[in-house]
Amino acid sequence: MRKIKEKHSLAMRWFHWVNFPVLTIMIWSGMLIYWGNDVYTLSIGGHVFFKFFPEGFYRFFHFSSRLAEGMAFHFFMMWFFFLNGFLYVVYSIISGEWRNLFPEKKSFKEAWLVLLHDLHIRKTAPPQGKYNAAQRIAYSAIIVMGFGSIATGLAIYKPVQFNWLCWLCGGYHVARIIHFILTLGYVFFFLIHILQVVLAGWRNFQSVITGFEVVKEPSAETVPPVTETPIDDGNAN
């Protein structure tokens, strides 16, 4: 027997699917801006050991010489990114959805067990509610990262008008480094998130679109019969 189980509300699905293209455009336009001042490398004593994006990377994705276009898209989509994230947080608080998202005391310990299970090192995963421990940590971290990106982005965009915010971020150069690291974090999250979706299967992905999941209930034939155990009243000979 099958039944329909509600899994994701319309609001949660809306915020999720709006955020995906908006953040994708933000990362893409950010790369167009970064091309104009590609400064981050891993170097010691003036010797560069690793450069994040070689020139061939920019040519392959056509990122070169599009600084003005990148800035126009980035600053325009920034408001959609902020508004969608802000409404998502407000909705989570009002609806009580934050209880499913916010990590618990045991989440950090169980997240390790979830990882071992995903790597097929551990046979069983810890019991979970709507989200497992690793998802709670990851989804909460994304919210913090979003506000971090807005704060550091404004500090970079208007360092004079938002001088107090720039100071809180550690100065212009530190704010730019944090903004860059957060962007790398989004890319890493995307890759892990997509991999998890593939591993979870089509049914799980479908629920993020439709909001419900079709689950199979055990039939009466599969439920083991309950046997009565005779009670010893102590009067047996």
N, C-alpha and C positions, 0 to 999 in steps of 0.2 A: 504493500500500500504506500502511495506517495502523497505528500502534502506540501503545501506552499508555506515556506518560512520567511517572514520578513527579516531582512538583514541590514539594509542601508536606507535611511530616509532620503526623501527627495532633496532636501537641503544639503545633506552631506554629499550626495552624488553631484549636485550642482557645483558646490565649492570645489570638489575634486576635479571635475572635468573642465571647469573654467581655469583653474590654476595651472593645469598641465600645459595648454598652449601658451598662456601668458608667460609662465616661467621659461618655457622653451624659447620664446621670442626674446625675453630678457637676456638669456644666456647668449643667444646668437648675436644680438645687438651689442652685448657687452664685449664679445670677441672683436667686433668691428672697431670698438673704441680702444680696446687693449692693443690692437695692432699699432695705433698711433704712438704708443709709448710702452713698448715691450721691454720691461726692465727686470723681470724676475728670473733669476737663474740660481743654480747651486754652484757656488764658486768659493775657492779658498786661495788666498794670496794672489788674487787677480786672475787665477786660472779657472775657467768655466768648465765644470764637470758635467752639468746638465742644463739644457735650455728647454723650458716648458714647451714652447711652440716654435719649431724651426720654420724657416721661410717657405719650405715646401708645403708645410701644413696650411699656411695662409693662402698659398696659391691654389691648393687642391679644393679648399672650401670657399674660395673667392672672397676672402676677408680683407684683402689688401686694398688700400686707397679708398676706403668707404667710411671714413671717420665721421663725416657730417651726417650721413645716413644712419649710422649706428647710434649717434647721440640723439637724433630725432626720434627713432623708434624706442630707445631705451627710456628716455624721459617721459614719453607718452604712455608707454605700457606700465611704467612705474606706478601710476595712479590706480590702474586696474589691479595690479599686484597687491598694493596696499589695501584697497577697498575690499577685495575678495578675502584677503587674509584677516582683516579686521572684523568683517561680518561673520567669518567662520569662527573666530574666537568668541564673539558675542553669542552666536547661536549655541556653541558648545557649552557655554556657561549657563545660559537660560534654559536650555533643554535638558541639562544634566549629562550630556554626552561626554563631558570631561571626565566623568567617573570611569568610562571605558578606555579613555586615552591616557590619563595621567599615570605615570609609573607608581607602583606600590613599593613597600619596603623590600619585598621578596623579588621584585621584578629584575633587579640587576643580577641576582644569583640565578634566577630561572632563565634569563636571557642567554646565559652561557650554555645551559642545558638545551635550549631551543636550537642554538647554533650547532651543538654536537649532534642533535637529531637531524637537522637539515643536511649535515655532512655525512649522515648515515654511520656515525660513530656510536651513537646511542640509539637503542631501539625505540624507546618510548619518549614522548615529549611531555613536559609538565602540563597539568590540567589548565585550561584557559577558558576565558569568557568569550566576548566578542573579538578581542584581540589578544594575542599572546604577549609575553613579557617583552620580547625583542621588538615587536610592533609598537607597543606602548612607548618604549624608549625612543624609537626612531621617529614616530609621528609627533611626539612632544618636542623632540630636538628640532624637527623641521619648523615648528611654530617659533621657537626661540631664534633659529637661524633667519627666519623671515623678518622678524623685527630687527635683528642684527643687520641684515642687508639694507633695510630701510634707513636705519640710523646712520650707518657708515656711508650709504649712498648719498644721503643729504649732506653729510659732512664733507664729502668729496665734491659734490655738485655746487654747494654754496658755503665754502669754508669761512667766508667773511660774515655773511648774514647769519649763519648758524655756527658762529665761533665757539659758543658754549658747548654745542654738540660735538664739534670737532675736537675740543679740548677733552671732553669725556671719552672720546674714542682714542685718545692718546696722540692727537695731532694728525695732520693731513696724511703723512706717509704711512703711519700706523693704520689709520682708517682705510687707506687704499689696500694695504696688505690683508687686513681682516676681510674686506669686501671680496678680494680675490680668492682667499681661502674658502670663504663661504660658498662662492660659485663652484669651486672644485668639489665642495661637499654636496651640492645639489646634483652635480653630474654623477658622483659616486652613488648617491641615494637613488637616482634614476636607474642606474644599471642594476643595483641590487633589487630594487622594487620590481623591475621588469622581469628579472630572473625568478623572483619569488612568485610572480603571477604565472609564469610559464610552468613552474613546478607545481603550483596549486591546481592548475588545470582550468579548462574552459568554464566549468560550472561556477567557480569562484569569480572569474573575470566577468561572467554574465551577470552576477549579482550586483556588481558595481554599476552596471548599466540599467538593469531592470529594478533593482532594489530588493529582489526576493531570490530565494534559492529553493529548488525542488529537492526535498530530502525524502529518503525512503525509510518508512517505519517498519519495524519487524512485524511480520505477520503472526497470527496465532499459532501457525504450524511451527514457526521457528523458535517460539518462546518455550523453554523447557518447562515441563509440568512441575508443579509444586507438590512435593511428597510430604505427607504428615509423619512426623517422628513420634512414636509412642512415648507417652509420658510415664515414667516409673513413679508410682505413688508410694512405693516402699512397702506395699502389702503383698508383693509377689512371693510365692512359696519357693 
